[in-house]
C-alpha cells in the first residue's frame, strides 16, 4: 500500500488536515452499495473489461432486498384487471439475475399481488448469487467497508475515502456509481437532494418470516392474493380495539421458497410521537429497529391466534435492518414526475420500463394507484446529478417526485437502473464524454443489445 499526498484534492473537512492517507486502489469504476442496482452496475462494467471496486457496508450483497428482507422481486409484470396470468415486461439484468435465482431454487413462481404479480426470493441464495455473479465478472468486492468521504478535483469526483476496521484509506476512481440507495456519495459531495414530499417520506417497515405454518390451510382461508382479504383487516381492527398494537390494517403475506414458511409485510414504523421516521438519522433508525421488532411479535401473535394454518407458527427471523423505502432523492438533470407515472408516459431516452403501481406507505393502510395493461419509462437523465462530474446514481435515490418514486423504487427497476448506469459509464469512459452529455437513446440501444428488450 502506498501513500498519496492529497493536498491538491478537495476532501471532506474531517479529512482535510490529514494529507497522508493510504491509497488502497486505483480503478476505472467505484460502485458504492451492493443492492440490486449496485450488483448490476458492477457486474456489467466489469464484464466489459473495466476495473471495478464494489464497496458495501454489510458483509453481503442485497441491500433492501436482503438486509431489509423485502423479499420480493417486484416490478417485472404488467398489472391488469382482466384476470389474465403474469405478463413480463422487464428483462435485461433483472431477467438474468432472477433466472440465476430460479436455477438455484431461490425464487418462487409469480404470486398474485392485487392486480399484478410478484415473486419471493430466498435471501441467502440472493447473497450467494450476487457473490458468484460479481466474482465471475472480475469485480473486486470489499464488504464491511463504508464511504466516509469524497475526493473531489474541482467539480469532478476523483474517488472516495473508505473506512473499515483496518482504518481509513483512499480509492481513486475515474467514475463513481452511487448505488447506496441513500445518495450517500452525492450528499457527501454537497450535491442537491430532497426528502420526499417537502420532507415527508414513506415510513420504513420490518419484514419477518413466519415458520411452522400449515401453508395449504392458510391459503384456503386467506386466499391466493398476497394482499390480505377484508375479513383479515376486520380481525386486525377488532384486535386493535381489544388493545393489540397493530397499527397497519392492510397487510401482505407471501409464500416463500421454503416449506411451512410465510413472508410477512405488516408493520408500520413511526416515531413515538407519530411522525415519519427518516432513517438517515441514526436516532430515527434505532427507533425503527426497536419498534419494528416489537411490532413483529404483536403481528406474529395475532396471526397465531387468529388466522387458520398459523396456530403453531413462530418468528424465524426479521430483516438485518428495518426495510427502507425512501430517504434521499437526488436533484437530477431530469426528474421523473408523478404525472409521468400516472399517464404511463414513454420516453425516447427511457432506460427502464415500470408497470409497478404507485405504492404509498404513509398511513394505516398502503395506498395503491394501478397502471393497468401498460407501463411508463424512466428517462436516463434521472440518474445524473444536476451538479458534479464523473458521478451517476443507480437505485431508489434517482431523481423522482414523491409519488413517482413510490412506484419506481422497486427491485426489478433497480436492477435496470444499475444496468443503465454501467452502460453510461462504459460509454463515458471510452468516449471521454460527461454523463450529462451522453445521448440516452444510445444507452437504450446498448441496453437492448444486452437483452433489455425496451423496443
C-alpha positions in Angstrom: 0.0 0.0 0.0 1.4 3.4 -1.0 0.7 6.9 0.3 -0.6 9.8 -1.7 -0.4 13.5 -0.8 -4.0 14.8 -1.1 -3.2 18.4 -0.6 -4.4 19.3 -4.1 -7.6 17.4 -3.7 -10.8 18.8 -2.0 -11.6 16.5 0.9 -14.4 16.5 3.4 -13.4 18.8 6.2 -12.9 16.0 8.7 -10.1 14.6 6.5 -8.7 17.9 5.2 -5.9 18.1 7.7 -4.7 14.6 7.0 -2.5 14.9 3.9 -1.2 11.4 4.0 -3.9 8.8 3.5 -3.0 5.3 2.2 -4.2 4.5 -1.3 -6.0 1.2 -1.4 -6.8 1.1 -5.1 -7.0 3.0 -8.4 -9.8 1.8 -10.5 -11.9 2.7 -13.5 -15.2 2.4 -11.6 -16.1 2.7 -8.0 -19.5 1.3 -7.1 -21.0 2.2 -3.7 -23.6 -0.2 -2.4 -24.3 -3.8 -3.4 -28.1 -3.8 -3.6 -29.8 -4.8 -6.8 -28.6 -1.6 -8.6 -25.0 -1.9 -7.4 -24.7 -5.6 -8.3 -26.0 -4.9 -11.8 -23.7 -1.9 -12.3 -20.6 -3.6 -11.0 -21.1 -6.8 -13.0 -21.9 -5.1 -16.3 -19.0 -2.7 -16.0 -16.5 -5.4 -15.1 -17.7 -7.8 -17.8 -16.8 -5.0 -20.3 -13.2 -5.2 -19.1 -13.1 -2.2 -16.7 -11.5 -2.4 -13.3 -14.3 -2.2 -10.7 -14.3 -1.9 -7.0 -17.5 -2.6 -5.1 -17.8 -1.2 -1.6 -20.6 -2.4 0.7 -21.2 -1.6 4.4 -22.6 -5.1 5.2 -20.9 -8.4 4.9 -23.2 -9.4 2.0 -24.9 -8.1 -1.1 -28.6 -7.4 -1.4 -29.4 -4.1 0.1 -33.1 -3.6 1.0 -34.0 -6.8 -0.7 -31.8 -8.8 1.7 -30.8 -6.7 4.7 -34.3 -5.3 4.8 -35.8 -8.7 3.9 -38.2 -7.0 1.5 -38.1 -10.5 0.0 -39.8 -10.0 -3.4 -38.7 -9.0 -6.9 -41.4 -6.5 -7.7 -41.9 -4.7 -11.0 -41.5 -7.4 -13.6 -45.1 -7.9 -14.7 -48.0 -5.9 -16.1 -50.9 -5.1 -13.9 -54.4 -5.9 -15.2 -57.9 -6.4 -14.0 -58.8 -8.8 -16.8 -57.8 -11.9 -14.8 -55.0 -13.0 -17.2 -51.8 -14.5 -16.0 -48.4 -12.7 -15.5 -47.0 -10.9 -18.5 -43.4 -9.9 -18.1 -42.3 -6.6 -19.5 -38.9 -6.0 -17.7 -35.9 -8.0 -18.9 -32.2 -7.3 -19.2 -30.1 -7.7 -16.0 -33.3 -8.2 -13.9 -34.2 -11.2 -16.0 -30.6 -12.5 -15.9 -30.4 -12.3 -12.1 -33.8 -13.8 -11.4 -33.0 -16.6 -13.8 -29.9 -17.3 -11.7 -32.0 -17.3 -8.5 -34.6 -19.6 -10.1 -31.9 -22.1 -11.2 -30.8 -22.3 -7.5 -34.3 -22.9 -6.3 -34.2 -19.4 -4.7 -37.3 -17.8 -6.3 -40.9 -18.7 -6.2 -43.3 -18.7 -9.1 -45.2 -15.4 -9.6 -47.7 -14.8 -6.9 -50.8 -12.6 -7.1 -50.4 -9.1 -5.7 -53.6 -7.3 -6.2 -53.8 -6.7 -9.9 -50.3 -7.7 -10.7 -47.7 -10.4 -9.8 -44.5 -10.7 -7.8 -42.1 -13.4 -6.8 -40.4 -14.1 -3.4 -36.8 -14.9 -3.2 -34.6 -16.7 -0.7 -32.3 -14.0 0.9 -29.4 -16.4 1.4 -29.5 -17.5 -2.2 -29.7 -13.8 -3.2 -26.4 -13.2 -1.4 -24.7 -16.2 -2.9 -26.0 -15.4 -6.4 -24.6 -11.8 -6.2 -21.3 -13.1 -4.9 -20.9 -15.5 -7.8 -22.1 -13.1 -10.5 -19.8 -10.3 -9.4 -16.8 -12.6 -8.7 -17.2 -14.3 -12.1 -17.2 -10.8 -13.8 -14.0 -9.8 -12.0 -15.4 -7.3 -9.6 -13.1 -6.5 -6.6 -15.5 -6.7 -3.6 -14.9 -5.0 -0.3 -17.6 -5.9 2.3 -17.6 -4.4 5.7 -16.4 -1.1 4.2 -18.2 2.2 4.3 -17.8 5.5 2.4 -17.0 8.3 4.8 -15.7 11.0 2.5 -15.3 12.0 -1.1 -12.3 13.2 -3.1 -13.1 16.0 -5.5 -10.9 17.6 -8.2 -12.9 20.7 -8.7 -16.3 19.6 -9.7 -15.0 16.1 -10.7 -15.4 13.1 -8.5 -12.0 11.5 -8.3 -12.6 8.9 -5.6 -13.6 8.3 -2.0 -12.4 7.8 1.5 -13.2 4.4 2.9 -13.5 3.3 6.5 -13.2 -0.2 7.8 -11.7 -2.0 10.9 -8.4 -1.6 9.1 -8.7 2.2 9.3 -9.1 4.9 6.6 -7.9 4.5 3.0 -8.4 6.2 -0.3 -9.7 4.7 -3.6 -9.1 6.7 -6.7 -11.6 6.2 -9.5 -12.3 7.6 -12.9 -16.0 7.2 -12.5 -18.3 6.7 -9.4 -21.7 4.9 -9.4 -23.6 5.8 -6.2 -25.9 2.8 -5.7 -26.1 3.3 -1.9 -29.9 3.8 -2.1 -29.4 6.9 0.2 -27.4 9.0 -2.3 -24.5 8.8 0.2 -21.8 9.9 -2.1 -23.9 12.6 -3.7 -24.8 14.0 -0.3 -21.2 13.9 1.0 -20.1 15.9 -2.1 -22.7 18.6 -1.4 -24.8 18.0 -4.5 -28.6 18.6 -4.3 -31.1 16.2 -2.8 -34.6 16.2 -1.3 -36.5 14.1 1.2 -39.8 13.1 -0.4 -42.7 15.5 -0.4 -41.4 18.5 1.4 -39.6 16.3 3.9 -42.4 13.8 4.2 -41.2 10.3 3.2 -42.6 6.8 3.2 -42.3 5.0 6.5 -39.9 2.1 7.0 -41.2 -1.4 7.8 -39.9 -4.6 9.5 -40.5 -7.7 7.4 -40.4 -11.1 9.1 -40.5 -14.8 8.2 -43.1 -17.0 9.9 -42.3 -20.7 10.2 -44.3 -23.6 11.4 -47.3 -22.7 9.1 -49.7 -25.1 7.5 -49.5 -23.2 4.3 -52.2 -25.1 2.5 -54.7 -24.4 5.3 -53.5 -20.8 5.4 -54.1 -20.3 1.7 -57.5 -22.0 1.8 -58.7 -19.3 4.2 -56.6 -16.3 3.3 -56.8 -16.7 -0.5 -54.2 -16.7 -3.3 -53.8 -12.9 -3.3 -50.9 -11.8 -1.2 -52.8 -8.6 -0.2 -55.0 -9.5 2.7 -58.7 -10.0 2.3 -61.3 -7.9 4.0 -62.0 -10.4 6.8 -58.4 -10.3 7.9 -58.5 -6.5 8.0 -61.7 -6.7 10.1 -59.9 -9.1 12.6 -57.0 -6.7 12.8 -59.3 -3.8 13.7 -61.1 -5.9 16.3 -57.8 -7.0 17.9 -56.7 -3.3 17.8 -59.9 -2.4 19.7 -59.0 -5.0 22.2 -55.6 -3.4 22.9 -53.3 -5.1 20.4 -50.6 -2.9 18.8 -51.4 -3.5 15.2 -51.1 -0.1 13.5 -51.4 -1.3 9.9 -54.7 -2.9 9.0 -53.9 -3.9 5.4 -51.1 -6.5 5.4 -49.3 -8.6 2.8 -48.3 -12.2 3.2 -46.2 -14.2 0.6 -45.3 -17.8 0.1 -41.5 -18.4 0.3 -39.3 -21.0 -1.4 -39.2 -22.9 2.0 -41.8 -25.3 3.2 -44.1 -24.3 6.1 -43.0 -20.7 5.9 -44.5 -17.3 5.0 -43.0 -13.8 4.4 -45.0 -11.1 6.2 -45.1 -7.4 5.4 -47.3 -6.0 8.2 -45.6 -3.4 10.3 -45.8 0.4 10.1 -42.9 2.1 11.8 -43.4 5.7 13.0 -42.0 7.7 15.9 -43.5 7.6 19.4 -44.9 11.0 18.6 -46.5 9.7 15.3 -44.0 11.4 13.0 -42.5 9.7 10.0 -39.1 8.2 10.7 -36.2 9.3 8.5 -33.6 6.5 8.8 -30.8 8.8 7.6 -30.9 10.0 11.3 -29.4 7.1 13.4 -31.8 8.0 16.3 -34.8 7.5 14.0 -33.2 4.4 12.6 -32.7 3.0 16.1 -36.3 3.8 17.0 -37.5 2.0 13.8 -35.4 -1.1 14.7 -36.6 -1.4 18.3 -40.2 -0.6 17.5 -40.1 -2.9 14.5 -39.1 -5.9 16.5 -41.9 -5.2 19.0 -44.5 -4.9 16.2 -43.3 -8.2 14.6 -44.1 -10.0 17.9 -47.5 -8.3 18.0 -48.4 -9.3 14.4 -47.0 -12.8 14.9 -49.2 -13.3 17.9 -52.2 -12.0 16.0 -51.6 -14.4 13.2 -51.1 -17.4 15.5 -54.3 -16.5 17.4 -56.5 -15.6 14.5 -55.5 -17.0 11.1 -56.1 -20.6 10.1 -52.9 -22.5 9.5 -50.8 -20.2 11.7 -51.7 -21.7 15.2 -48.3 -23.4 15.6 -46.3 -20.6 13.9 -43.2 -18.8 15.1 -41.0 -16.0 14.0 -38.0 -17.4 12.1 -36.2 -14.0 11.7 -36.6 -10.4 10.7 -34.5 -8.3 8.4 -31.0 -7.3 9.4 -32.3 -3.8 9.4 -35.7 -2.1 9.1 -36.9 -2.2 5.5 -36.2 1.2 3.9 -38.5 2.6 1.2 -37.2 6.1 0.8 -34.6 8.5 2.0 -32.7 11.0 -0.2 -33.6 11.6 -3.8 -31.1 13.4 -5.9 -31.8 16.7 -7.7 -31.2 15.3 -11.2 -30.7 16.8 -14.7 -34.2 15.4 -15.3 -36.9 14.3 -12.8 -39.4 11.5 -13.1 -42.8 13.3 -12.4 -45.9 11.9 -10.7 -47.8 12.6 -13.9 -45.2 10.6 -16.0 -46.2 7.5 -13.9 -50.0 8.1 -13.9 -50.1 8.8 -17.6 -47.8 5.8 -18.4 -45.5 8.1 -20.3 -42.9 6.7 -22.7 -39.5 8.4 -23.3 -37.1 8.0 -26.2 -34.3 8.0 -23.7 -36.1 5.6 -21.4 -33.7 3.1 -19.8 -36.2 1.1 -17.9 -39.9 0.2 -18.0 -42.0 0.1 -14.9 -45.5 -1.3 -14.6 -45.5 -1.2 -10.8 -48.3 0.8 -9.1 -47.7 3.9 -7.0 -47.4 2.2 -3.7 -47.5 4.8 -0.9 -46.9 3.7 2.7 -47.8 6.6 5.0 -51.0 5.6 6.9 -52.7 2.6 8.5 -53.2 1.1 5.0 -51.0 1.4 1.9 -52.4 3.4 -1.0 -52.2 1.8 -4.4 -52.6 3.5 -7.8 -52.6 0.9 -10.5 -51.1 1.3 -14.0 -53.3 -1.1 -15.9 -52.1 -3.0 -19.0 -49.3 -0.5 -19.5 -46.0 0.8 -18.2 -44.1 4.1 -18.1 -40.4 4.6 -18.9 -37.7 6.1 -16.7 -35.6 8.7 -18.6 -31.8 8.3 -18.5 -31.0 11.7 -17.1 -32.9 11.0 -13.9 -29.8 9.1 -12.9 -27.5 12.1 -13.4 -27.0 14.6 -10.6 -27.6 18.2 -11.6 -24.1 19.2 -10.3 -20.8 17.3 -10.2 -18.9 15.4 -12.9 -18.0 11.7 -13.3 -20.7 10.5 -10.9 -24.0 8.8 -11.6 -26.6 7.2 -9.4 -28.5 3.9 -9.6 -31.3 2.7 -7.4 -34.0 4.3 -5.4 -32.1 7.6 -5.0 -32.8 8.6 -8.6 -34.4 12.0 -9.3 -38.1 11.4 -8.8 -41.1 13.2 -7.3 -42.6 11.6 -4.2 -45.4 9.6 -5.7 -43.4 8.6 -8.7 -40.7 7.2 -6.5 -43.3 5.1 -4.7 -43.6 3.2 -8.0 -40.1 3.5 -9.4 -38.1 2.3 -6.4 -38.7 -1.5 -6.6 -36.3 -4.3 -7.2 -36.7 -5.1 -10.9 -36.3 -1.5 -11.8 -33.3 -1.1 -9.6 -31.5 -3.9 -11.4 -32.1 -2.0 -14.7 -31.0 1.4 -13.2 -27.7 -0.3 -12.4 -27.5 -1.8 -15.8 -28.1 1.7 -17.3 -25.6 3.3 -15.1 -22.9 0.8 -16.1 -23.6 1.2 -19.8 -23.5 5.0 -19.4 -20.2 4.6 -17.5 -18.7 2.5 -20.2 -19.6 5.0 -22.9 -18.4 7.9 -20.8 -15.0 6.2 -20.1 -14.5 5.2 -23.7 -15.5 8.5 -25.3 -14.4 10.9 -22.6 -18.0 12.3 -22.5 -19.6 13.6 -19.4 -22.6 11.7 -18.1 -24.9 14.7 -18.7 -23.8 15.0 -22.3 -24.5 11.4 -23.2 -27.3 10.5 -25.6 -29.9 8.5 -23.6 -31.0 6.9 -26.9 -27.5 5.4 -27.3 -27.7 3.9 -23.8 -31.1 2.5 -24.5 -29.7 0.9 -27.7 -26.8 -0.7 -25.8 -29.2 -2.0 -23.1 -31.4 -3.5 -25.8 -28.3 -5.3 -27.2 -27.8 -6.7 -23.6 -31.3 -8.1 -23.6 -33.4 -5.3 -22.0 -35.9 -5.5 -24.8 -37.0 -1.9 -24.5 -38.1 -1.6 -28.1 
